[in-house]
Structures are given as structure tokens and as C-alpha cells.
Amino acid sequence: MSVSFPPTVWSDHHIEWGAQTYVMGIVNVTPDSFSGDGLAIDTLSEEAWVQQAVAQARKFVDEGAAFIDVGGESTRPGAATVSAQEEQARVIPVIKALREALPAEVIISIDTYKAEVAEQALLAGASIINDIWALRGDSEMAPVAAKYEVPVILMANMRGYQKREIVSDVVRFLAGSIDMALAAGVAWERIIVDPGIGFGTTPEESLTLLRRLGELRVLGRPVLVGTSRKSSIGRILGGLPASERLEGTAATVALSVAQRADIVRVHDVHEMMRVVKMSDAIVRGTFALS
């Protein structure tokens, strides 16, 4: 089912929903990313790993990414919690450097559930908040998003939640977070939702969410999908490590686009951009022959 949304406009940015699927490239400013792509911040100088981050982001933008998502804390199960101060020390220098190095139209996202980190990232040059706890991890996050008038990505996180039927569970969770955002003054047009593949969901539940992704349209907001290199892909394909999940990721991206995902968050921008372009050509009829 095709559903179009009014454009999201803020600051110098303008997103037209429905004409294409946007690609978000991941920059992990962590030494312990589950996907093995984190920067070596524990062995290099700050100048060196900031340069690494800028080079990675520039490559992603050259390959077609419209968003660069910067995170300073690993979200893999069992990962050590990082203080707000340490997280800021990781991401703020990178965001400042990216804002200077990247074209103005590139949207820098801060991947955090801490309001203090989000606020400092916005002041440093980020222009969207990506919250894996959908405003529930820090009571000040919604007010920060409202204060700076930026979009916020609300991700369903089923860790610790009693589940009954996964699609309705996710819809209820996200609907509650949407209400929290609106109550704090976040504009309706600046809310994006994410089903939270792999965040408290089993492989079977993750597949169900992908199979029924279109049902999230009942929320009335654009949908971001993040399946890149997830453990469920490795398990389904026979126990493959993160470095060998490219084809499985491609399948999830293509089928997400088939159900009108608006943004896909990926590690492998070059390859997934090709998947998105081909999928958009089929699903949306947007292509140019050469």
C-alpha cells in the first residue's frame, strides 16, 4: 500500500517522502561495534580517528548516502554502558569535523538515547536524533528534540518488554512514543519510526516484522529500517559472522523497499545503494536509463 507524507522541513533540510528510499550510512565511533566496523579509538589519537570517520563519511556520501548516523556507544547485547561524558568525547569531535567536511545538504544524525549527548551533538552540527529507546531512556530527550526543532527517529526496543504478538507490540510501543514526542512539542512532521529489528526480537520475530513492515503505516509516519549485518541474518544463513552478511542484508533491504521503507540504515553503502536504486526502479518507477 502506498502512503505519502508531507515533506519534513527544518533548518536547511527538506526531505520529500515517497519518491525514493534514502540511505543512511553508519559511522561507529566505538572500539566494540558488533559489526566490526568501529573506529580504533582505543589505539589511535583523536586526530587520527576523527580523520578516519571523516574519510568513511565522505566515502558514504560519494556513494549516495543522504544521512550519516554517528554513534558513540555500542548497542550490541552485553556491551559496556558508556557515560554521557565519554560518549560526547567520542562523537562531538567527529560531528564537528563532518559538518565542516560534508556538503550542507548531508544530514548528520546522532545515534544516542542520552539527552545531554543529543543536545551537544545538535550544537556541534548534527540535525536529527536517532534514539534507540524512542524517548523512553531519558525523560529530557523529547524536550531537547522539541527545543531544537529537529526530527527524531523513534525506534521500538523490545528488550525487557513482555511480548504477545510482535507487530502489534511494536505498533503499540511506537504509538506511545509518538504521543510522548507530541506532548513535548515535537512537530508531527518531524517524527520517523523504526521497528527495531534485533532489539529484543528473535530471528522469527524479526522476519515477521520485515514480512509485515507495511502494517507500520498505520502510525502515519515515515519508516526507517535497520537490518544491516544483524545477527538474525547470520543465524538464518548458517552462522555467518558479521563480515559475511552482505547478501542477506541486501535481501532485507530490497524487501523493505518493496514495502515502501523510507530510509534504510546500512554499513555497506556502495552495495546497498545499488540494491535500493534497483528496488526503487521496480517499486516506485524511479529510474533513468543510461
C-alpha positions in Angstrom: 0.0 0.0 0.0 1.4 3.4 -1.0 1.2 6.1 1.6 2.6 9.6 1.0 3.6 12.0 3.7 4.0 15.8 3.7 7.7 16.8 3.4 9.8 17.2 6.5 11.3 20.6 6.6 13.7 22.0 9.2 16.8 24.2 9.3 18.4 24.0 5.9 17.0 20.5 5.2 14.0 19.3 3.2 13.0 15.6 2.8 10.4 14.6 0.2 8.9 11.3 1.3 7.7 8.7 -1.2 9.7 9.5 -4.3 12.7 7.4 -3.2 14.3 5.4 -0.4 17.0 7.3 1.4 20.2 5.6 2.5 21.8 6.3 5.9 25.4 5.3 6.3 26.7 4.2 9.8 29.8 5.7 11.4 30.5 3.9 14.6 32.8 5.9 16.9 33.4 2.9 19.1 36.0 0.2 19.5 33.5 -2.6 20.1 30.8 -2.4 17.3 29.1 -5.8 16.7 29.6 -5.3 13.0 33.4 -5.0 13.2 33.4 -1.5 11.6 34.1 0.6 14.7 36.9 3.1 14.7 40.1 2.2 16.5 39.6 5.0 19.1 41.3 3.0 21.8 44.6 2.8 20.0 44.8 5.9 17.8 45.0 9.6 18.7 41.8 11.7 18.5 43.1 13.4 15.4 43.6 10.1 13.7 40.3 8.5 14.4 38.4 11.7 13.6 40.2 11.7 10.2 39.1 8.0 9.8 35.5 9.0 10.5 35.6 11.9 8.0 37.1 9.7 5.3 34.4 7.0 5.9 31.6 9.5 5.8 32.9 11.2 2.7 33.1 7.8 1.0 29.5 7.1 2.0 28.3 10.4 0.7 30.1 9.9 -2.6 28.4 6.5 -2.8 24.9 8.1 -2.4 24.1 8.3 1.3 21.8 11.2 2.3 22.3 10.6 6.0 25.3 9.9 8.1 24.5 8.4 11.5 27.2 8.9 14.2 27.1 6.7 17.3 29.5 6.6 20.3 28.1 3.6 22.3 27.8 0.0 21.1 24.3 -1.3 21.3 25.1 -5.0 20.9 23.9 -7.2 23.7 26.3 -7.3 26.6 28.2 -4.2 25.5 29.5 -1.9 28.3 27.5 1.2 29.1 29.3 4.4 28.2 28.9 7.6 30.3 27.5 10.7 28.7 30.9 12.4 29.1 32.7 9.6 27.3 30.1 9.4 24.6 30.4 13.1 23.9 34.2 12.8 23.9 33.8 10.3 21.1 31.1 11.8 18.9 31.4 15.6 19.3 34.8 16.0 17.6 33.6 13.7 14.7 30.3 15.7 14.2 32.2 19.0 14.2 34.6 17.7 11.6 31.8 16.1 9.5 29.8 19.4 9.5 32.9 21.2 8.1 33.8 18.5 5.6 30.5 17.4 4.2 28.1 19.2 1.8 25.5 21.2 3.7 22.6 19.1 2.3 24.0 15.9 4.0 22.0 15.2 7.2 24.1 14.2 10.2 22.3 12.1 12.7 23.3 11.5 16.3 22.6 7.9 17.5 22.1 8.2 21.2 19.5 7.7 23.9 21.0 10.4 26.2 19.5 13.9 26.1 22.8 15.6 27.1 24.7 13.9 24.3 22.0 14.7 21.8 21.9 18.4 22.7 25.7 18.8 22.5 25.7 16.9 19.1 23.0 19.2 17.8 25.1 22.2 18.8 28.1 20.7 17.1 26.3 20.2 13.8 24.0 17.2 13.9 20.5 17.8 12.7 18.5 14.8 13.6 18.2 12.5 16.7 18.2 8.7 16.3 17.0 7.3 19.7 17.1 3.5 20.2 14.8 3.9 23.2 12.2 6.1 21.5 12.4 8.8 24.1 11.9 6.3 27.0 15.6 6.1 28.0 15.9 9.7 29.1 12.9 11.9 30.1 14.7 15.0 28.7 15.2 13.7 25.2 11.7 14.7 23.9 12.1 18.3 25.2 15.6 18.5 23.6 14.1 17.4 20.2 11.3 20.0 20.6 13.7 22.8 21.7 15.9 22.4 18.7 13.0 21.7 16.3 14.7 18.7 14.8 13.4 15.4 13.6 13.6 12.4 15.9 13.8 8.7 14.9 11.8 6.6 17.4 13.0 3.0 17.5 10.9 0.3 19.1 13.0 -1.6 21.6 11.5 -4.8 22.9 14.3 -5.5 25.4 12.7 -6.3 28.7 9.1 -5.9 27.4 6.6 -8.7 27.6 5.6 -9.6 24.0 2.3 -11.0 22.8 2.2 -10.5 19.0 5.3 -8.8 17.7 3.8 -6.5 15.1 1.0 -5.1 17.3 3.6 -4.9 20.2 5.8 -2.7 18.1 3.0 -0.6 16.9 1.8 0.0 20.4 5.3 0.8 21.6 5.8 3.3 18.8 2.4 4.9 19.2 3.2 5.5 22.9 6.5 7.2 22.0 4.8 9.3 19.3 2.4 10.5 22.0 5.4 11.4 24.2 7.0 13.3 21.3 3.9 15.3 20.5 3.2 16.1 24.2 6.7 17.6 24.4 6.1 19.8 21.4 7.8 17.8 18.7 6.1 18.5 15.4 4.2 15.6 13.8 6.1 16.1 10.5 9.4 15.6 12.4 8.7 12.1 13.7 10.2 9.0 12.0 9.6 5.4 13.3 11.8 2.3 13.2 10.6 -1.2 14.1 13.8 -2.0 15.9 14.9 -5.2 14.1 17.0 -7.2 16.5 16.4 -5.1 19.6 14.7 -7.6 21.8 13.3 -9.5 18.8 14.1 -13.1 18.0 15.0 -14.1 14.4 11.5 -15.3 13.9 10.0 -12.0 15.2 12.5 -10.0 13.1 11.3 -11.9 9.9 7.7 -11.3 10.8 8.3 -7.6 11.2 10.0 -7.4 7.8 7.3 -9.5 6.2 4.6 -7.2 7.6 6.5 -3.9 7.5 3.7 -2.2 5.6 1.5 -2.5 8.7 3.6 0.2 10.4 2.0 2.6 8.0 -1.0 2.7 10.4 1.2 5.1 12.5 1.1 7.6 9.8 4.9 8.4 9.8 7.9 7.5 7.6 9.6 4.3 8.4 13.3 3.6 8.8 14.6 0.0 8.7 18.0 -1.1 10.1 18.8 -4.7 9.3 22.4 -4.3 8.3 24.7 -7.2 9.3 22.2 -8.1 12.1 22.8 -11.4 14.0 19.4 -12.8 12.8 20.8 -12.7 9.2 23.9 -14.6 10.3 21.9 -17.2 12.1 19.4 -17.8 9.3 22.3 -18.2 6.8 24.0 -20.9 8.9 26.0 -19.0 11.5 27.8 -16.4 9.3 29.9 -13.7 11.0 29.0 -10.0 10.5 31.6 -9.7 7.7 29.7 -12.3 5.6 26.2 -11.0 5.9 26.2 -8.7 2.8 23.9 -10.7 0.6 21.5 -11.4 3.5 21.4 -7.7 4.3 20.7 -7.0 0.6 17.7 -9.3 0.7 16.3 -7.5 3.7 16.9 -4.1 2.1 15.3 -5.0 -1.2 12.2 -6.4 0.6 12.0 -3.4 2.9 12.0 -1.1 -0.2 9.2 -3.3 -1.7 7.1 -2.4 1.3 7.9 1.3 0.9 10.5 1.8 3.6 11.6 5.4 3.5 15.1 5.1 4.9 17.5 2.1 5.2 20.4 2.3 7.7 23.4 0.4 6.4 27.1 -0.3 6.9 27.8 -1.1 3.2 26.6 2.0 1.4 28.1 1.2 -2.0 26.4 -2.1 -2.4 23.1 -1.2 -0.7 22.8 1.9 -2.8 22.7 -0.3 -5.8 20.1 -2.5 -4.2 18.0 0.5 -3.3 18.2 2.0 -6.8 17.1 -1.2 -8.4 14.4 -1.8 -5.9 13.1 1.7 -6.2 13.1 1.4 -10.0 10.8 -1.6 -9.7 8.6 -0.5 -6.8 8.4 3.3 -7.4 9.2 3.5 -11.1 12.0 6.0 -10.4 14.9 5.3 -12.8 17.0 6.9 -15.5 18.4 4.8 -18.3 22.0 5.4 -19.5 
